[in-house]
């Protein structure tokens, strides 16, 4: 395919949309986890079940939404997904009952995946062309990290602005009122991003025709399923995504183990988000200049080593410097893997025109952590309070990093040989 290179602002809008759609269901809960638990009267297991319901709906959405991305222009699907997700934010801001909250997360599982996920990945492959896949996906994930960090910082600022008393003495109603403002501002911005995508994230007509199929056939789905890269990516993404989900507990670790207050623990979550863009950009540039699949292997090794620092119980409330160094090590491995796992699709000989279908099939297995990771972490944390529960969570990260590293190594060996042949 010799499609015309999409402009830089195309990637910028893709980055902006790529994180904005997940702010309401995930980023706010990551940055404000202690506040969310208190404001909605939840424990860790209940919040994990909300994420599981999201994951169950998302599972079906990946499967059926993938082929949809091969039939319609990315910008239309992405814009509608943003608007529908923002509507859910209005319900979220009412602090609904646990039952309604579970329904809301199911709704978000549909809006953020069925119409959004595969179109985003396909549009990124289009922008990267044949020579810049590492850069495209590295910039996408790094940029999404920066957007998430800015949303997080904005959220912390708004939250602290509406807390009139000392933060350590703030009541539940005060915390709710402040967090409501964070939710409403976020929903408004997501709506505006949808408008920008609809009007400006356009491809030229020739490129659009090259990447869209009028009909997806069974034989084309079978063609995708015959590729070894598709099956390996299912395992690689599953393991890497477990790592990404586990980064949700850092703000809670700050509160439970490091004994930080709610604003300080939210700042730890925001600090982590600022690491993501740096890692994404650096690994993307590095990967395009060497073996992109090799750096995927390295990312899992780094993630495994970082997990051990926490799993072995080396980090207590007196080890502040080691705490932040260990966060950096885990984040480097997790975010590098996340930046690269779709960037290796071209090396794995997955056709561009069938990207949506391939992403749907890969994601069907790869993103199952949306179902089991939340409850698993919640169970481990609630049944072993304090540092012991967090150690168990990081042993879970070490296990999945090891499995993902083995699969990534096989991918590297297989497609290095094919490239040489």
C-alpha angles and dihedrals in degrees: 000000000000100000119165114265111260114235124258094252087060089063091043091056090045090054092047093049093040094066101025092067091058099044096090100045099035121005096055090050090049096049097035100031096138090046093048092050091051099040094049094037092239136145123217093264093052092050088048090054090054088055089048092055088050088051095050092053090042090054092063090038092057091052098049098028094057097069088042088064090058091056105045136045111268097232095061095050093044095049094050090048091054094050094048091048091051090054088059088057090066089060091044090055091061090064092233126202120280091259093054090044090057090050090049092054089050089052090050089050087062100041097046097043115024095053100022122033105064093039089054093051092045093049089051092053089050092052093047095053119185099316109036108050093123092049093045096052094035091053090043095054095035091048091047088052091053091049089049091049092050091049088048093049091046090049093051090048093050092044093052090044092061096044102094098180130054108298093235090055098042114129126228092255090052092050090048093050092050094046091049089061090051091053095047095048090048093051090050093052092048089054092052092049088055090055092050091050093049094052104033113024095085132147123209114265095250093055092045091054091049095054099042127080123202091214136015111218132201089243090058091051089049089050090056093046091054091063114100089210091065093056093044092049089054089062095038094051093043091055095042092048092053086058092050092050091051091058084072090078098060094090089048090048087054090055100038101039107016090041096228122160123244097272093045092048090049088051089055089055090049092048088055090053091055090056091059099069092049092051093044096052095043096047091045093054092042093049094053090054095052140007106331092194091053092058089052088060092048091052092059091049091053091047090052093051092048091050090055092057090062098033093056091056095241095139118078133161090273094057101073096149093047089048093059093041090053091049088054092051094049092043092050092055097040097045094043091054091046091051094051109037095086092033089070093061092096091049087051090057096244109159115245094225090057095046094113093052092045092048091050093052095043092047092051087075101017096062099042087112084080084071104039108020097070097050091040092054091042091052093048093047097044095045095048107036120204127009094341093065091048090051089056090051091053092048084057089054091049092052095050092043089056093050092045091050091054092050092046091050091053090048089051093049095044098050095037087060093047091049090052091049 
